[in-house]
Amino acid sequence: MDDPNSSNHLIENIEMESCVLHLIHRLSGVKKSFVMLMFYYEMGIPDKKWLDSNANRYFPDFEAKHFSIKSQFDYYVDVFYYKIFSAWDSVGHLLNVLYDLKLDKVYFKPAVECEKLKSNNKNLSDCLKKIVNDRVYMKANKLRNDITHSYLPSSPGLRVDRNEKTENKVEYPIFSIGDSNNPSVVVGLSGCITSTDFVENIKGLLNLFVKTIECIKEDNKINLAKLII
């Protein structure tokens, strides 16, 4: 009869190998997208001013070439955020396997905040919680969510601002519905995140991922030293 402990160890090793391979693949995507977005960023994107004084032209400091440069930059920024958060989710899968967290939906943040991880390895739990509570991580998480589900933070344009949805704040109102002092809906123009702000957040995010690997390196169960960016 097969030893159940031996079988469980084999299954855990297979899951671990799969998680690590996915992590390596996703980090490769992180590196490629970072190289490309920096390539286009360094070509110059004069997007500090997103609207002219007459409110009738976006990016008044752009020449024709800059629209193409920004389009490519925005594309690789989107890819970067997808890839780095999916890489973090691979780390969450590793934690879920190693510490038997029994999470139904495995993502990095829920794995880090899981009480079972804290009870099994408080030092690792505390170290990783500093990552997810860092202002750079929280800003990036909102940007990633907006890129995927809401108004693109890289693109100015028309916005609808409802009282219950303050994240869609209108900067230049065009018209409103309801009480003039407290309208229920405001429609107007809103700006975007500049390329420089994106790059600042992205570089900070890479530093946080390195810190994530450093936290994990201190755990004897996991050896991911070769994955440091």
Secondary structure per residue as TSV (DSSP state, phi and psi in degrees):
chain	resnum	aa	ss	phi	psi
A	1	M	-	360.0	138.6
A	2	D	-	-67.9	143.1
A	3	D	-	-74.5	118.4
A	4	P	H	-62.1	-33.6
A	5	N	H	-65.0	-39.9
A	6	S	H	-65.1	-40.4
A	7	S	H	-64.7	-43.3
A	8	N	H	-63.6	-38.7
A	9	H	H	-65.2	-40.0
A	10	L	H	-62.6	-45.6
A	11	I	H	-62.7	-41.9
A	12	E	H	-62.1	-41.7
A	13	N	H	-63.9	-39.1
A	14	I	H	-64.1	-44.7
A	15	E	H	-63.1	-41.3
A	16	M	H	-61.3	-46.4
A	17	E	H	-61.4	-40.6
A	18	S	H	-63.4	-44.5
A	19	C	H	-61.8	-43.2
A	20	V	H	-66.3	-41.1
A	21	L	H	-62.1	-42.2
A	22	H	H	-65.4	-38.1
A	23	L	H	-63.9	-45.0
A	24	I	H	-59.6	-45.0
A	25	H	H	-60.9	-44.2
A	26	R	H	-70.5	-36.1
A	27	L	H	-66.1	-32.6
A	28	S	H	-61.0	-41.7
A	29	G	H	-64.8	-36.8
A	30	V	H	-60.5	-47.2
A	31	K	H	-64.1	-44.9
A	32	K	H	-63.0	-45.3
A	33	S	H	-67.7	-35.1
A	34	F	H	-65.4	-44.9
A	35	V	H	-59.1	-43.1
A	36	M	H	-72.0	-41.7
A	37	L	H	-66.7	-35.5
A	38	M	H	-70.1	-32.8
A	39	F	H	-59.0	-48.1
A	40	Y	H	-73.8	-34.2
A	41	Y	H	-61.6	-42.4
A	42	E	T	-73.4	-10.6
A	43	M	T	-74.3	-17.1
A	44	G	-	101.3	119.9
A	45	I	-	-132.7	94.7
A	46	P	-	-79.1	70.2
A	47	D	-	-108.1	16.0
A	48	K	S	-61.4	-38.1
A	49	K	-	-100.6	113.8
A	50	W	-	-96.1	-10.6
A	51	L	B	-146.2	139.8
A	52	D	-	-77.5	172.6
A	53	S	T	-65.0	-22.1
A	54	N	T	-93.4	1.7
A	55	A	S	56.2	39.5
A	56	N	-	-130.4	5.9
A	57	R	-	-147.2	126.7
A	58	Y	B	-78.1	145.9
A	59	F	-	48.3	66.2
A	60	P	T	-64.7	-18.0
A	61	D	T	-88.9	0.2
A	62	F	-	-77.7	142.0
A	63	E	-	-95.6	172.6
A	64	A	H	-55.1	-39.9
A	65	K	H	-64.3	-28.5
A	66	H	H	-68.4	-28.3
A	67	F	H	-65.6	-39.2
A	68	S	H	-69.0	-41.4
A	69	I	H	-62.0	-45.8
A	70	K	H	-65.1	-37.7
A	71	S	H	-59.8	-44.0
A	72	Q	H	-68.7	-42.2
A	73	F	H	-58.7	-47.9
A	74	D	H	-60.1	-39.8
A	75	Y	H	-60.5	-48.1
A	76	Y	H	-73.6	-26.6
A	77	V	H	-63.0	-46.7
A	78	D	H	-57.3	-46.3
A	79	V	H	-62.3	-41.6
A	80	F	H	-57.9	-48.4
A	81	Y	H	-64.8	-40.7
A	82	Y	H	-58.7	-47.2
A	83	K	H	-70.2	-42.6
A	84	I	H	-71.5	-35.1
A	85	F	H	-74.5	-30.3
A	86	S	H	-70.9	-31.7
A	87	A	H	-65.7	-42.1
A	88	W	H	-62.0	-37.1
A	89	D	H	-65.7	-31.3
A	90	S	H	-64.7	-36.9
A	91	V	H	-63.0	-40.0
A	92	G	H	-59.6	-38.9
A	93	H	H	-63.6	-41.0
A	94	L	H	-59.2	-45.7
A	95	L	H	-63.7	-39.6
A	96	N	H	-62.4	-39.3
A	97	V	H	-73.3	-48.9
A	98	L	H	-67.9	-34.8
A	99	Y	T	-109.3	10.3
A	100	D	T	48.7	53.6
A	101	L	-	-73.4	-19.6
A	102	K	-	57.3	41.6
A	103	L	-	-79.3	135.4
A	104	D	S	-71.8	-47.0
A	105	K	S	-116.2	116.5
A	106	V	-	-96.8	112.2
A	107	Y	-	-131.0	163.0
A	108	F	H	-61.5	-52.9
A	109	K	H	-61.7	-48.6
A	110	P	H	-60.1	-35.0
A	111	A	H	-65.6	-42.3
A	112	V	H	-64.4	-38.8
A	113	E	H	-87.8	1.0
A	114	C	-	-67.7	130.6
A	115	E	H	-62.7	-30.2
A	116	K	H	-67.0	-34.5
A	117	L	H	-65.7	-43.8
A	118	K	H	-60.8	-41.9
A	119	S	H	-70.7	-27.5
A	120	N	H	-87.4	-35.1
A	121	N	-	-153.0	85.0
A	122	K	H	-64.3	-38.6
A	123	N	H	-61.7	-45.0
A	124	L	H	-65.4	-43.2
A	125	S	H	-59.2	-47.3
A	126	D	H	-64.3	-39.4
A	127	C	H	-63.8	-44.9
A	128	L	H	-74.5	-28.5
A	129	K	H	-65.2	-30.4
A	130	K	H	-63.7	-29.8
A	131	I	H	-68.8	-53.9
A	132	V	H	-71.3	-18.0
A	133	N	T	-96.9	1.4
A	134	D	S	-72.3	140.5
A	135	R	H	-61.6	-32.3
A	136	V	H	-66.3	-44.0
A	137	Y	H	-63.6	-45.0
A	138	M	H	-65.0	-39.9
A	139	K	H	-64.8	-43.5
A	140	A	H	-63.2	-39.1
A	141	N	H	-63.2	-39.8
A	142	K	H	-66.9	-42.0
A	143	L	H	-61.0	-43.7
A	144	R	H	-61.6	-42.8
A	145	N	H	-64.4	-41.1
A	146	D	H	-65.7	-42.1
A	147	I	H	-58.2	-38.4
A	148	T	H	-85.1	-39.4
A	149	H	H	-121.4	-12.5
A	150	S	S	-132.4	-157.3
A	151	Y	S	-62.9	136.8
A	152	L	-	-66.2	121.5
A	153	P	T	-68.3	-12.3
A	154	S	T	-91.3	-3.1
A	155	S	-	-125.8	122.5
A	156	P	-	-75.7	164.6
A	157	G	E	157.5	-167.4
A	158	L	E	-67.2	139.5
A	159	R	E	-133.5	151.5
A	160	V	E	-113.5	117.3
A	161	D	E	-106.7	112.4
A	162	R	E	-104.0	152.5
A	163	N	T	-54.8	-36.0
A	164	E	T	-86.7	-0.2
A	165	K	-	-129.2	68.2
A	166	T	G	-68.4	-14.4
A	167	E	G	-69.6	-15.8
A	168	N	G	-99.5	40.0
A	169	K	-	-59.5	131.0
A	170	V	-	-87.0	133.3
A	171	E	S	-94.5	-33.8
A	172	Y	E	-125.7	91.5
A	173	P	E	-63.4	142.3
A	174	I	E	-108.0	-48.5
A	175	F	E	-155.0	163.6
A	176	S	E	-137.4	164.4
A	177	I	E	-124.4	133.3
A	178	G	E	104.0	-162.5
A	179	D	-	-58.0	131.9
A	180	S	S	-64.1	-29.4
A	181	N	S	-84.2	-23.5
A	182	N	S	-147.2	69.3
A	183	P	E	-66.2	146.5
A	184	S	E	-78.6	-27.8
A	185	V	E	-141.2	135.0
A	186	V	E	-125.2	130.2
A	187	V	E	-112.7	132.8
A	188	G	E	-175.5	-162.2
A	189	L	E	-101.3	144.3
A	190	S	E	-137.1	151.1
A	191	G	-	-83.8	-155.7
A	192	C	-	-146.9	168.5
A	193	I	-	-75.8	131.6
A	194	T	-	-74.0	160.2
A	195	S	H	-61.2	-36.5
A	196	T	H	-64.6	-41.2
A	197	D	H	-64.4	-39.5
A	198	F	H	-61.1	-47.9
A	199	V	H	-62.6	-40.3
A	200	E	H	-61.1	-45.1
A	201	N	H	-66.5	-40.9
A	202	I	H	-64.6	-42.2
A	203	K	H	-65.4	-39.3
A	204	G	H	-64.1	-35.4
A	205	L	H	-67.4	-39.4
A	206	L	H	-62.2	-40.4
A	207	N	H	-62.5	-38.4
A	208	L	H	-66.7	-35.2
A	209	F	H	-68.5	-37.6
A	210	V	H	-60.9	-42.0
A	211	K	H	-63.7	-34.3
A	212	T	H	-60.3	-46.6
A	213	I	H	-63.3	-38.1
A	214	E	H	-65.7	-38.2
A	215	C	H	-59.9	-44.8
A	216	I	H	-71.0	-33.3
A	217	K	H	-59.9	-27.6
A	218	E	T	-76.8	-10.3
A	219	D	S	-90.9	119.8
A	220	N	T	-63.1	-18.5
A	221	K	T	-74.9	-22.3
A	222	I	-	-125.5	132.8
A	223	N	-	-123.1	95.5
A	224	L	-	-118.8	26.0
A	225	A	G	-56.9	-35.0
A	226	K	G	-70.7	-9.4
A	227	L	G	-94.3	-0.5
A	228	I	-	-61.9	132.8
A	229	I	-	-69.5	360.0
